[in-house]
Amino acid sequence: MPVDYKKLKMLRRSRVVWGSWRIWKPRAVFWIGAIAVGLISVGFAWAADRAQHLFFAATSSGEWAFLLPLIITPLGFTLCAWLAITVFPNAGGSGIPQAIAARHLRDDADRSRLLSLKLAFGKVVLTVAGLLSGASIGREGPTVQVGASIMLQAARWGGMAQAKGLILAGSAAGIAAAFNTPLAGIVFAIEEMSKTYESRANGLVLTAVILSGLASLALVGSYTYFGTSSVMAKTPMDWLLVLVCGVGGGAFGALFSAGALRLSARIRRFAQTMPLKRMLAVAAACGLASAVLGIATGGATFGTGYEQARAAIEGQAAPSFFFIEKLAATFLAMMSGIPGGIFAPSLSVGAGFGSTMASLLGTSIGLGAIVGMAGYFAGVVQAPMTAFVIILEMTGNHEGVIPIMAASMLGYLTSRLFSREPLYHGLSRVFIAQSIRARRAAQANET
């Protein structure tokens, strides 16, 4: 039987290729990085929950313990702000603007100022410290910066050139692991992080979300963030509630995002002459105001607001003005410059708003909470698909798909009327400008 030497040669070549560590190294590093995002996200969630519980335990352990936030919160805000400025620069705030900015920067050194393992470590530690101080922050935005930092470092170790795609993949994996919402992670990457569909990056994003999700499932199992809800819009009053929550939530969301962009710009101008001292003064003032607000509301505005949001989804009406109080507390935490996200607090604000509107209209509190979250969150981030998908996955409410979609779209359209610039992208421009200035200053010093 004649031997086909051409086929044998091709077979040997394929064995060499598929058995080469040079070929497998980038894949292996990418897979390990995605799994690491899932594992670290779970650990981050556990630490954040423990920190919040410790704060509430400390402030409710004695007759005068409720006054402890007057000391703990300003000191905690000041310490977190100081560390974020001096030890972990660019770790302040949500973390999503940093990831967006890094995708727009071409130089690897510029990206490293916004995404690195050191910053990821600092982000986790300082977010937990913020929750331990009673700040109205969440861990979801920080998880995006952590995930993007890990995957960007994986790109360096694996010799991969797709830095932008890997930042996108890490961000999606972070959202997916933070909430156990894999679809929301993918939609977030497309709609919020890149604003366009990138076919070359879709495989990276999908693989990262799958691997980080598997790592998360292995540790904590399958769960729905807010439990399972089955409320739906049945009556004309229910649909009026959807309309009110969509338009009203979007208006409040626009108020928050536009106010945050304008006031943060003023704070930066105020701090130009003495950056460290003035930023620490702002952080201390925000911490003190947060403490006073928290004490005045019986502790309702401290922390992520998860308990209040879940209670509203389950049908327990929130206090009438809780959503305004929580919005103010979240705004103060954001203006302080400490590391921490706004995802979970924003959902709490939206749930409170929807609960109040449902009480006024005499309709379902649970439905109001869900569509209120959709309308307000879409108004804040101006990403209606992300808002719809993330709330759908977090509540498991497939019966309410159309009302959630409608509230998200109404919230987005209303927000666009009042504020043309999306919050995260507006903040990302600040980090891009700072990175460019830092590079030019370094080049000037070299010459």
C-alpha positions in Angstrom: 0.0 0.0 0.0 1.6 3.3 -1.0 2.4 5.8 1.7 1.0 9.3 1.3 4.1 11.3 2.5 2.3 14.6 2.1 -0.4 13.5 4.6 2.2 12.3 7.0 4.1 15.6 6.8 0.9 17.5 7.6 0.1 15.2 10.5 3.6 15.7 12.0 3.2 19.5 11.6 -0.2 19.6 13.3 1.1 17.5 16.2 4.0 20.0 16.6 1.6 22.9 16.4 -1.0 21.6 18.9 1.7 20.2 21.2 3.5 23.5 21.3 3.5 25.5 24.6 3.9 28.6 22.5 0.5 28.0 21.0 -1.2 26.9 24.3 0.4 29.5 26.6 -1.9 32.4 25.7 -5.0 30.2 25.9 -4.0 28.8 29.3 -3.2 32.2 30.7 -6.5 33.6 29.4 -8.5 30.7 30.9 -6.7 31.0 34.3 -7.3 34.7 34.3 -11.0 34.3 33.6 -11.3 31.7 36.4 -9.4 34.0 38.7 -11.9 36.8 38.0 -14.7 34.5 39.1 -12.9 33.3 42.3 -11.9 36.8 43.3 -15.4 38.1 42.7 -16.8 35.6 45.1 -14.2 36.4 47.7 -14.9 40.1 47.2 -18.6 39.6 47.6 -18.1 37.7 50.9 -15.7 40.3 52.3 -18.1 43.1 51.3 -21.1 41.5 53.0 -19.0 40.8 56.1 -17.8 44.4 56.3 -21.4 45.7 56.0 -22.6 43.3 58.7 -19.8 44.4 61.0 -20.7 48.0 60.6 -24.3 47.4 61.5 -23.4 45.2 64.4 -21.0 47.9 65.8 -23.5 50.7 65.5 -26.4 48.7 67.1 -24.5 47.1 70.0 -25.3 49.6 72.8 -27.4 52.5 73.9 -25.3 55.2 72.3 -23.8 53.0 69.6 -26.0 54.6 66.9 -23.9 57.7 67.2 -20.7 55.8 66.3 -21.0 56.7 62.6 -20.3 60.3 63.5 -16.7 59.1 64.2 -16.4 56.0 62.1 -17.8 57.3 58.8 -15.8 60.6 58.4 -12.6 58.8 59.5 -13.2 55.9 57.2 -14.0 58.2 54.2 -10.8 60.2 54.9 -8.6 57.2 55.2 -10.0 55.6 52.1 -9.6 58.8 50.1 -6.0 59.3 51.3 -5.0 55.7 50.3 -6.8 56.1 47.0 -4.8 59.3 46.2 -1.3 58.4 47.6 -1.0 54.6 47.5 -3.5 53.4 44.9 -3.9 56.4 42.5 -6.9 55.9 40.0 -8.6 53.5 42.4 -11.2 56.0 43.4 -14.8 55.9 42.3 -16.7 53.1 40.6 -13.9 51.6 38.4 -16.0 51.3 35.3 -14.8 54.7 33.9 -11.2 53.6 34.4 -11.9 50.4 32.4 -13.6 52.4 29.6 -10.8 54.9 29.5 -8.2 52.1 29.3 -9.9 50.8 26.2 -9.4 54.2 24.5 -5.7 54.5 25.4 -3.2 53.0 23.0 0.0 53.0 25.1 0.4 50.1 27.5 2.0 52.4 30.2 -1.1 54.6 30.1 -3.4 51.6 30.5 -1.3 50.4 33.4 -2.1 53.6 35.3 -5.7 52.6 35.3 -5.7 48.8 35.3 -3.1 46.8 37.2 -2.9 44.1 39.8 -1.9 46.6 42.4 -4.9 48.7 41.7 -7.2 45.6 41.7 -5.9 44.8 45.2 -6.4 48.3 46.4 -9.8 48.5 44.9 -11.0 45.4 46.8 -9.4 46.5 50.1 -10.7 50.1 50.0 -14.2 49.2 48.8 -14.5 46.8 51.8 -13.1 49.5 54.0 -15.7 51.9 52.7 -18.5 49.5 53.5 -17.0 49.0 56.9 -17.4 52.8 57.3 -21.0 52.8 56.3 -20.6 54.3 52.9 -23.5 53.9 50.4 -21.5 52.1 47.8 -21.5 48.7 46.0 -18.9 46.2 44.9 -20.1 45.7 41.3 -18.3 48.6 39.6 -15.1 47.8 41.4 -15.4 44.2 40.3 -15.3 45.5 36.7 -12.0 47.3 37.3 -10.7 44.2 39.1 -11.7 41.9 36.3 -10.3 44.2 33.6 -7.0 44.5 35.5 -6.7 40.7 35.8 -7.4 40.1 32.1 -5.1 42.9 31.0 -2.3 41.4 33.1 -3.1 38.0 31.5 -2.6 39.6 28.1 0.9 40.7 29.1 1.8 37.3 30.6 0.4 35.4 27.7 1.9 37.6 25.1 -1.6 38.5 23.7 -2.0 41.6 21.6 -5.8 41.9 22.0 -5.6 44.3 25.0 -8.9 46.1 24.2 -10.8 42.8 23.8 -9.4 41.4 27.0 -10.3 44.5 29.0 -13.8 44.0 27.5 -13.8 40.3 28.5 -12.6 41.1 32.0 -15.3 43.7 32.5 -18.0 41.4 31.3 -16.7 38.6 33.5 -16.7 41.0 36.5 -20.4 42.0 36.1 -21.4 38.4 35.4 -19.6 37.1 38.6 -20.7 40.0 40.8 -24.4 39.5 40.3 -24.5 35.9 38.9 -25.8 37.5 35.7 -23.9 36.1 32.7 -26.2 37.6 30.0 -26.0 41.0 31.7 -22.2 40.8 31.6 -22.2 40.2 27.9 -24.8 43.0 27.2 -22.9 45.4 29.5 -19.7 44.8 27.6 -21.4 45.5 24.3 -23.7 48.4 25.2 -21.8 50.3 28.0 -18.1 49.4 27.6 -17.7 49.5 23.9 -20.9 51.1 22.6 -20.5 48.9 19.5 -20.6 45.2 18.7 -17.1 44.0 18.1 -17.2 40.6 16.4 -13.5 39.9 17.0 -14.0 40.2 20.8 -17.2 38.2 21.1 -15.4 34.9 21.6 -13.2 36.4 24.3 -16.1 37.9 26.1 -18.2 34.7 26.0 -15.4 32.5 27.1 -14.4 34.8 30.0 -18.0 35.0 31.2 -18.4 31.2 31.0 -15.2 30.4 32.9 -15.7 33.1 35.6 -19.3 31.9 35.9 -18.3 28.3 36.4 -15.8 29.3 39.0 -18.5 31.3 40.9 -21.0 28.4 40.6 -18.4 26.0 42.0 -18.0 28.1 45.2 -21.5 29.5 45.9 -23.8 27.5 43.6 -26.6 28.9 41.4 -28.7 31.7 42.9 -30.8 34.7 42.0 -29.5 38.0 43.5 -32.9 39.3 44.7 -34.6 36.0 44.9 -37.4 35.0 42.5 -40.3 37.3 41.7 -43.4 36.6 39.5 -45.3 39.9 39.6 -46.6 41.2 36.3 -48.6 44.1 35.0 -52.3 43.1 34.7 -54.4 46.2 35.1 -54.4 49.6 33.6 -53.2 51.0 36.9 -50.2 48.6 36.7 -49.3 50.0 33.3 -49.7 53.5 34.6 -47.2 52.5 37.3 -44.8 51.3 34.6 -45.1 54.7 32.8 -44.6 56.7 36.0 -41.6 54.6 37.2 -40.0 54.8 33.7 -40.4 58.5 33.3 -39.9 59.5 36.9 -37.0 57.1 37.5 -35.3 58.3 34.3 -35.7 61.9 35.5 -34.2 61.2 38.9 -31.4 59.1 37.3 -30.6 62.0 35.0 -30.6 64.4 38.0 -28.1 62.1 39.7 -25.7 61.6 36.8 -25.8 65.2 35.6 -25.2 66.4 39.1 -22.4 64.0 39.6 -20.6 65.1 36.4 -20.9 68.8 37.2 -20.1 68.7 40.9 -17.1 66.4 40.4 -15.7 68.8 37.9 -16.1 71.7 40.4 -14.4 69.6 43.1 -11.5 68.9 40.8 -11.1 72.7 40.1 -11.4 73.4 43.8 -8.6 70.9 44.6 -6.2 72.0 41.9 -4.0 74.2 44.2 -3.8 71.8 47.1 -5.0 68.4 45.7 -4.4 66.2 48.7 -5.6 68.5 51.5 -8.7 69.7 49.7 -9.7 66.2 48.5 -9.3 64.9 52.1 -11.4 67.8 53.3 -14.1 66.9 50.8 -14.0 63.3 51.8 -14.3 64.1 55.5 -17.2 66.5 54.9 -19.0 63.9 52.7 -18.4 61.3 55.4 -19.8 63.5 58.1 -22.9 64.3 56.0 -23.4 60.6 55.3 -23.2 59.8 59.0 -25.8 62.5 59.9 -28.1 61.3 57.1 -27.7 57.7 58.2 -28.5 58.4 61.8 -31.5 60.6 60.9 -32.9 57.7 58.8 -32.3 55.0 61.4 -29.4 53.5 59.5 -31.4 53.0 56.3 -29.0 54.8 54.0 -25.8 53.0 55.2 -24.4 50.3 53.0 -25.5 48.9 49.7 -29.3 49.1 50.3 -29.7 45.4 49.3 -32.0 44.5 52.2 -34.4 47.5 51.4 -34.5 46.7 47.7 -35.2 43.0 48.3 -37.9 43.8 50.9 -39.6 46.1 48.4 -39.4 43.4 45.6 -41.1 41.0 48.1 -43.9 43.4 48.6 -42.9 45.3 51.8 -43.3 49.1 51.2 -40.2 51.2 51.7 -40.5 54.5 53.7 -42.0 57.2 51.4 -38.8 59.3 51.1 -36.3 56.5 51.4 -35.4 56.8 47.7 -34.5 60.5 48.1 -32.4 59.8 51.2 -30.6 56.8 49.6 -29.9 58.9 46.4 -28.4 61.6 48.6 -26.2 59.1 50.5 -25.0 57.5 47.3 -24.3 61.0 45.8 -22.2 61.9 48.9 -20.2 58.7 48.7 -19.5 59.3 45.0 -18.4 62.9 45.5 -16.1 61.9 48.3 -13.8 60.1 45.8 -13.5 56.9 47.8 -13.5 53.6 45.9 -17.0 52.1 45.5 -19.6 51.5 42.9 -23.2 52.8 42.4 -24.9 49.7 40.9 -26.4 48.2 44.1 -27.2 51.6 45.7 -28.9 52.7 42.5 -31.0 49.6 42.4 -32.0 50.4 46.0 -33.0 53.9 45.1 -35.0 52.7 42.1 -36.8 50.0 44.3 -37.6 52.7 46.8 -39.0 55.1 44.2 -41.1 52.3 42.6 -42.4 51.3 46.1 -43.5 54.9 46.8 -45.2 55.3 43.4 -47.0 51.9 43.8 -48.2 53.0 47.3 -49.5 56.3 45.9 -51.3 54.5 43.0 -52.5 51.6 45.1 -50.9 48.9 43.0 -48.4 46.1 43.5 -45.3 47.1 45.6 -43.3 44.3 44.1 -44.0 45.4 40.5 -43.3 49.0 41.5 -39.9 48.0 43.0 -38.8 46.1 39.9 -39.9 48.7 37.2 -38.6 51.5 39.5 -35.2 49.8 39.5 -35.3 49.5 35.7 -36.3 53.1 35.1 -33.9 54.7 37.6 -30.9 52.5 36.7 -31.4 53.1 33.0 -31.6 56.8 33.7 -28.4 56.8 35.6 -26.2 54.8 33.2 -28.2 55.4 30.0 -27.8 51.8 29.0 -31.4 50.4 28.7 -30.5 46.9 27.5 -28.1 46.4 30.4 -30.7 47.7 32.8 -33.4 45.4 31.4 -31.3 42.3 31.3 -29.6 42.7 34.6 -32.8 43.2 36.5 -34.5 40.3 34.7 -31.6 38.0 35.7 -31.4 39.4 39.3 -35.2 38.8 39.9 -35.9 35.8 37.7 -39.1 37.6 36.7 -39.9 36.3 33.2 -43.6 37.2 33.6 -42.6 40.9 33.8 -40.3 41.0 30.8 -42.3 43.6 28.8 -42.9 46.0 31.8 -39.2 45.9 32.7 -38.2 46.5 29.1 -40.7 49.4 28.8 -39.5 51.0 32.1 -35.9 50.7 31.0 -36.6 52.3 27.7 -38.7 55.1 29.2 -36.0 55.8 31.8 -33.3 56.0 29.1 -35.3 58.3 26.8 -36.2 60.6 29.7 -32.7 60.7 30.9 -31.4 61.7 27.5 -33.8 64.7 27.5 -32.1 66.1 30.6 -28.5 64.8 30.3 -26.9 64.0 27.0 -23.7 62.6 28.3 -23.7 59.1 29.9 -22.3 59.1 33.4 -19.5 56.5 33.0 -18.3 57.9 29.6 -18.3 61.4 31.0 -16.1 60.3 33.9 -13.9 58.2 31.6 -12.8 61.3 29.7 -11.3 62.7 33.0 -9.1 59.6 33.3 -8.1 59.7 29.7 -7.0 63.4 30.0 -5.1 62.6 33.3 -3.3 59.7 31.7 -2.2 61.8 28.7 -1.0 64.6 30.9 0.9 62.1 33.1 2.6 60.6 30.0 3.5 64.1 28.6 4.9 65.1 32.0 7.0 61.9 32.1 8.3 62.5 28.6 9.2 66.2 29.5 11.2 65.0 32.5 13.1 62.5 30.4 14.2 65.3 28.0 
